[in-house]
């Protein structure tokens, strides 16, 4: 039985969210480890221990990033085109930062030179710290509205500058994103290391977990004073996409309306707090696997809170609210969404299965003794 167009639009909003969460959990702990690398590893052996906790699988986790970008391109083509023109320099900064990761992992230990290795250590730091920061800043700008509009031919025009993206609320969201990913990476390091690296990772976990809780709370309070968006015309969710066929107004507190209309969605911000506190507690007790599961749930809560707050908006416009892109009017055709849906149903379990197998094979502690015994084959 075919799935109706309206249902597919909602399904793909959920699936894009799943891909973003998957990217944050899987590639996020790699980036968190990279962010902590110069600080939890005090000598070359300790830093090699840190690198080898993620070295064998970081490139496999990039599948989530590539798949997420591809899904947005195919499911929400107007969002992809508008975002990549408006956030052009920000996306380039992410790309440039990511360049350091493959070459850093592959070439860092090729030469036995302290200067060479220290340079690549900081390169891996940039590759781990910059993307979460910029993604958080991007979400902060989405919640405030992005200065773009469409003409009668649906050509998008961005009216802002790169520096306007770096406003106080967006930077706070960047701090929350960075704290979230670094907290997640610190717990993963605790799970995979021992002795001095474990102890420093524990300190980083407590620091960034606290920063996440404080930043998330401040952002939530601040968001209530930021005018949100409300569709004021009748919308047919099953109609063909046309972002200009609606009227939209900005209204104080609008980003909180979904929680009033659907009280069950309050579970997401509650999950963000409870899971973060549980992760910190389990980590302190040495139950690092449970702590990692809880920190993953905390990511679900934080990212889900942003998504539910904005629903059905995906990319609001601050200069022409009518041009705002929503779940209903920024999507591909019924046929495209249907084909993508069944492709996802087939291939997503395969990705999860081989990722689970790979992590099972590479489980266990990475120690200084292991690095010294495998000096030529380890990262």
C-alpha positions as CSV (number, residue, x, y, z in Angstrom):
1,X,0.0,0.0,0.0
2,X,1.5,3.4,-1.0
3,X,2.3,5.9,1.7
4,X,0.5,9.2,1.2
5,X,2.4,12.4,0.6
6,X,1.7,14.1,3.9
7,X,2.9,11.1,5.9
8,X,6.0,10.9,3.8
9,X,6.8,14.5,4.5
10,X,6.7,13.9,8.3
11,X,8.6,10.6,7.9
12,X,11.4,12.4,6.2
13,X,11.5,15.1,8.8
14,X,12.0,12.3,11.3
15,X,14.5,10.5,9.2
16,X,16.6,13.6,8.6
17,X,16.5,14.0,12.4
18,X,17.7,10.4,12.9
19,X,20.6,11.0,10.5
20,X,21.6,14.2,12.3
21,X,21.5,12.4,15.7
22,X,23.4,9.4,14.2
23,X,26.1,11.8,12.9
24,X,26.3,13.5,16.3
25,X,26.6,10.2,18.2
26,X,28.9,8.3,15.9
27,X,31.1,11.0,14.3
28,X,30.5,13.3,17.3
29,X,32.5,11.2,19.8
30,X,35.4,11.1,17.2
31,X,35.3,14.9,17.0
32,X,35.1,15.1,20.8
33,X,38.2,13.0,21.1
34,X,40.0,15.2,18.5
35,X,39.0,18.3,20.5
36,X,40.5,16.8,23.7
37,X,43.6,15.3,22.1
38,X,46.1,18.1,22.9
39,X,44.9,18.3,26.5
40,X,44.4,14.8,27.8
41,X,47.6,13.4,26.1
42,X,50.7,15.0,27.7
43,X,53.3,13.1,25.7
44,X,53.6,11.4,22.3
45,X,52.6,7.9,23.7
46,X,49.5,9.2,25.5
47,X,48.4,11.1,22.4
48,X,48.8,8.0,20.3
49,X,46.7,6.2,22.8
50,X,44.0,8.8,22.3
51,X,44.2,8.7,18.5
52,X,44.1,4.9,18.4
53,X,40.7,4.9,20.3
54,X,39.1,6.4,17.2
55,X,41.6,5.9,14.4
56,X,40.3,2.5,13.1
57,X,36.7,3.7,12.6
58,X,36.5,7.5,12.3
59,X,36.2,7.2,8.5
60,X,33.4,4.7,8.7
61,X,31.5,7.1,11.0
62,X,31.7,9.7,8.2
63,X,29.0,7.7,6.5
64,X,26.5,9.4,8.8
65,X,27.7,12.9,7.7
66,X,27.7,12.0,4.0
67,X,24.3,10.3,4.2
68,X,22.8,13.2,6.2
69,X,24.0,15.7,3.6
70,X,22.7,13.5,0.7
71,X,19.3,13.1,2.4
72,X,18.9,16.8,2.8
73,X,19.9,17.3,-0.8
74,X,17.4,14.7,-2.1
75,X,14.5,15.2,0.4
76,X,14.7,19.0,1.0
77,X,16.3,20.4,-2.2
78,X,15.2,24.0,-1.5
79,X,16.7,23.8,2.0
80,X,19.9,22.4,0.7
81,X,20.2,25.1,-2.0
82,X,19.2,28.0,0.3
83,X,21.4,26.9,3.2
84,X,24.5,26.3,1.2
85,X,24.2,29.7,-0.5
86,X,23.5,31.5,2.8
87,X,25.9,29.6,4.9
88,X,28.5,29.3,2.2
89,X,31.6,30.5,4.1
90,X,30.5,28.7,7.2
91,X,30.2,25.4,5.3
92,X,33.6,26.0,3.7
93,X,35.1,26.5,7.1
94,X,33.7,23.1,8.1
95,X,35.1,21.6,5.0
96,X,38.5,23.1,5.5
97,X,38.6,21.9,9.1
98,X,37.6,18.4,8.1
99,X,40.6,18.3,5.7
100,X,42.8,17.9,8.7
101,X,41.2,14.7,9.8
102,X,42.2,12.1,7.1
103,X,45.7,13.5,6.6
104,X,46.2,13.9,10.4
105,X,45.2,10.4,11.2
106,X,47.2,8.9,8.3
107,X,50.4,11.0,8.4
108,X,50.7,12.1,12.0
109,X,52.9,9.2,13.1
110,X,54.8,8.7,9.9
111,X,57.7,10.8,11.0
112,X,59.4,10.6,14.4
113,X,59.6,14.4,14.7
114,X,58.1,16.2,17.8
115,X,57.3,19.3,15.7
116,X,55.7,17.3,12.9
117,X,53.5,15.3,15.3
118,X,52.5,18.3,17.4
119,X,51.4,20.2,14.2
120,X,49.1,17.3,13.3
121,X,47.8,17.0,16.8
122,X,46.6,20.6,16.6
123,X,45.3,19.9,13.1
124,X,43.2,17.0,14.5
125,X,42.0,19.4,17.2
126,X,40.8,21.9,14.6
127,X,39.1,19.1,12.7
128,X,37.3,18.0,15.8
129,X,36.4,21.3,17.4
130,X,35.4,23.6,14.5
131,X,32.6,21.5,12.9
132,X,30.5,21.2,16.1
133,X,30.9,24.9,16.8
134,X,29.8,25.9,13.4
135,X,26.9,23.5,13.3
136,X,25.7,24.9,16.6
137,X,26.0,28.5,15.4
138,X,24.0,27.5,12.3
139,X,21.2,26.1,14.5
140,X,21.3,29.3,16.5
141,X,20.7,31.3,13.4
142,X,17.9,29.0,12.2
143,X,16.1,29.6,15.5
144,X,16.4,33.4,15.0
145,X,15.5,33.3,11.3
146,X,17.9,33.6,8.3
147,X,17.9,36.7,6.1
148,X,16.8,35.2,2.7
149,X,13.9,35.5,0.3
150,X,12.5,33.9,-2.9
151,X,11.5,35.8,-6.0
152,X,8.6,34.7,-8.3
153,X,10.8,32.1,-10.0
154,X,11.8,30.6,-6.6
155,X,15.4,31.9,-6.8
156,X,16.7,32.4,-3.3
157,X,18.6,35.5,-2.3
158,X,20.6,35.7,0.9
159,X,20.9,39.2,2.3
160,X,23.2,38.6,5.3
161,X,27.0,38.3,5.8
162,X,29.2,35.8,7.4
163,X,29.8,38.0,10.4
164,X,26.1,38.4,11.0
165,X,26.0,34.7,11.7
166,X,28.3,35.2,14.7
167,X,25.6,36.9,16.9
168,X,25.4,36.3,20.7
169,X,22.6,33.7,20.7
170,X,24.1,31.8,17.8
171,X,27.5,31.7,19.6
172,X,25.8,30.4,22.7
173,X,24.3,27.6,20.6
174,X,27.8,26.9,19.3
175,X,29.1,26.6,22.8
176,X,26.3,24.2,23.7
177,X,27.0,22.1,20.6
178,X,30.8,22.0,21.3
179,X,30.2,21.1,25.0
180,X,27.8,18.4,24.0
181,X,30.2,16.7,21.5
182,X,33.3,17.1,23.7
183,X,31.4,15.7,26.7
184,X,30.4,12.7,24.5
185,X,34.0,12.3,23.4
186,X,35.4,12.5,26.9
187,X,33.1,9.6,28.0
188,X,34.2,7.6,25.1
189,X,37.8,8.2,26.0
190,X,37.1,7.0,29.6
191,X,35.6,3.8,28.1
192,X,38.6,3.1,25.9
193,X,41.6,4.2,28.0
194,X,43.1,3.9,31.4
195,X,45.5,5.5,33.9
196,X,46.5,9.2,33.2
197,X,44.4,9.6,30.0
198,X,41.4,8.1,31.8
199,X,41.8,10.6,34.7
200,X,42.1,13.6,32.5
201,X,39.2,12.5,30.4
202,X,37.1,12.2,33.6
203,X,38.0,15.8,34.5
204,X,37.0,16.9,31.0
205,X,33.8,15.0,31.2
206,X,32.7,16.8,34.4
207,X,33.7,20.2,32.9
208,X,31.9,19.9,29.6
209,X,28.9,18.1,31.1
210,X,28.4,21.0,33.4
211,X,28.9,23.5,30.6
212,X,26.3,21.6,28.5
213,X,23.7,21.8,31.3
214,X,24.3,25.5,31.9
215,X,24.5,26.4,28.3
216,X,21.4,24.4,27.4
217,X,19.5,26.1,30.2
218,X,20.5,29.6,29.3
219,X,19.7,29.0,25.7
220,X,16.2,27.7,26.6
221,X,15.4,30.8,28.7
222,X,16.8,33.1,26.0
223,X,14.8,31.3,23.3
224,X,11.6,32.3,25.0
225,X,12.3,35.9,24.3
226,X,13.2,35.4,20.6
227,X,10.2,35.8,18.2
228,X,9.3,32.5,16.6
229,X,7.3,31.7,13.5
230,X,3.7,30.7,13.0
231,X,1.8,29.8,9.8
232,X,-1.3,31.9,9.8
233,X,-2.9,30.6,6.6
234,X,-4.5,27.3,5.8
235,X,-1.9,24.7,4.7
236,X,-2.7,21.5,2.9
237,X,0.1,19.1,4.0
238,X,-0.6,16.9,1.0
239,X,-0.3,19.6,-1.6
240,X,2.5,20.0,-4.0
241,X,5.4,22.1,-2.5
242,X,5.2,25.8,-2.9
243,X,6.9,27.9,-0.2
244,X,5.2,31.1,-1.4
245,X,1.7,29.8,-1.0
246,X,1.4,30.5,2.7
247,X,1.4,33.5,5.1
248,X,3.7,33.5,8.2
249,X,4.0,35.9,11.1
250,X,6.6,36.2,13.9
251,X,5.3,35.9,17.4
252,X,7.0,36.1,20.8
253,X,7.2,32.6,22.4
254,X,6.1,30.8,19.2
255,X,8.9,28.3,19.5
256,X,7.2,27.0,22.7
257,X,3.8,26.4,21.1
258,X,4.5,22.8,20.1
259,X,5.2,21.9,23.7
260,X,1.8,23.3,24.7
261,X,0.0,21.6,21.8
262,X,1.8,18.3,22.3
263,X,2.8,17.9,26.0
264,X,4.5,14.6,25.3
265,X,7.3,16.5,23.4
266,X,8.4,17.9,26.8
267,X,10.1,14.5,27.2
268,X,12.9,15.7,24.9
269,X,14.3,18.6,26.9
270,X,13.7,16.5,30.1
271,X,15.7,13.7,28.4
272,X,18.6,16.1,27.7
273,X,18.9,17.0,31.4
274,X,18.3,13.5,32.9
275,X,20.5,11.7,30.4
276,X,23.4,14.2,30.9
277,X,23.2,13.9,34.7
278,X,23.0,10.1,34.4
279,X,26.0,10.0,32.1
280,X,28.0,12.1,34.5
281,X,27.0,9.9,37.4
282,X,27.7,6.6,35.6
283,X,31.1,7.9,34.4
284,X,32.1,8.9,37.9
285,X,31.2,5.4,39.1
286,X,33.3,3.9,36.3
287,X,30.3,2.5,34.4
288,X,31.6,4.0,31.2
289,X,29.5,2.0,28.7
290,X,26.3,3.0,30.5
291,X,27.6,6.5,30.6
292,X,28.2,6.5,26.8
293,X,24.6,5.2,26.2
294,X,23.3,8.0,28.4
295,X,25.4,10.7,26.7
296,X,24.0,9.4,23.4
297,X,20.5,9.9,24.7
298,X,21.5,13.4,25.9
299,X,22.4,14.2,22.3
300,X,18.9,12.9,21.2
301,X,17.3,15.2,23.8
302,X,19.3,18.3,22.8
303,X,18.9,17.9,19.0
304,X,15.3,16.7,19.3
305,X,14.4,19.8,21.4
306,X,15.7,22.1,18.7
307,X,13.8,20.2,16.0
308,X,10.5,20.0,17.9
309,X,10.7,23.7,18.8
310,X,10.9,24.7,15.1
311,X,8.4,22.2,13.6
312,X,7.1,22.5,11.0
313,X,9.7,25.1,10.1
314,X,13.1,23.9,8.7
315,X,14.6,27.2,7.6
316,X,12.7,30.3,8.7
317,X,13.3,33.7,6.9
318,X,13.8,36.8,9.0
319,X,13.5,39.2,6.0
320,X,10.4,37.7,4.3
321,X,8.6,35.2,6.7
322,X,6.5,34.0,3.8
323,X,9.6,32.6,2.2
324,X,10.3,30.4,5.2
325,X,10.8,26.8,4.3
326,X,8.8,24.2,6.1
327,X,8.3,20.4,6.2
328,X,5.3,20.8,3.9
329,X,6.7,23.0,1.2
330,X,10.5,22.4,0.8
331,X,10.4,18.7,-0.1
332,X,10.9,16.6,-3.2
333,X,8.2,14.8,-5.1
334,X,6.1,12.0,-3.8
335,X,7.9,9.5,-6.0
336,X,11.4,10.7,-4.8
337,X,10.4,10.5,-1.1
338,X,8.9,7.1,-1.6
339,X,12.0,5.6,-3.4
340,X,14.3,7.2,-0.7
341,X,12.2,5.8,2.1
342,X,12.4,2.2,0.9
343,X,16.1,2.6,0.2
344,X,16.6,3.8,3.7
345,X,14.5,0.9,5.1
346,X,16.9,-1.5,3.3
347,X,20.3,0.1,3.8
348,X,20.0,1.7,7.3
349,X,19.9,-1.7,9.1
350,X,22.9,-2.8,7.1
351,X,24.9,0.4,8.2
352,X,23.9,-0.2,11.8
353,X,24.8,-3.9,11.7
354,X,28.3,-3.5,10.2
355,X,29.0,-0.5,12.5
356,X,28.0,-2.6,15.5
357,X,30.1,-5.5,14.4
358,X,33.1,-3.2,13.8
359,X,32.9,-1.7,17.3
360,X,32.5,-5.1,18.8
361,X,35.7,-6.3,17.0
362,X,37.6,-3.2,18.1
363,X,36.4,-3.1,21.7
364,X,38.6,-3.0,24.7
365,X,41.1,-0.6,26.2
366,X,43.9,1.1,24.2
367,X,46.9,1.2,26.5
368,X,50.4,2.7,26.3
369,X,51.9,-0.8,26.2
370,X,49.8,-1.6,23.2
371,X,51.0,1.5,21.3
372,X,54.7,0.7,22.2
373,X,54.3,-2.9,21.1
374,X,52.7,-1.9,17.8
375,X,54.6,1.3,17.2
376,X,54.8,0.8,13.4
377,X,51.2,-0.4,12.8
378,X,49.3,1.8,15.3
379,X,48.2,5.3,14.4
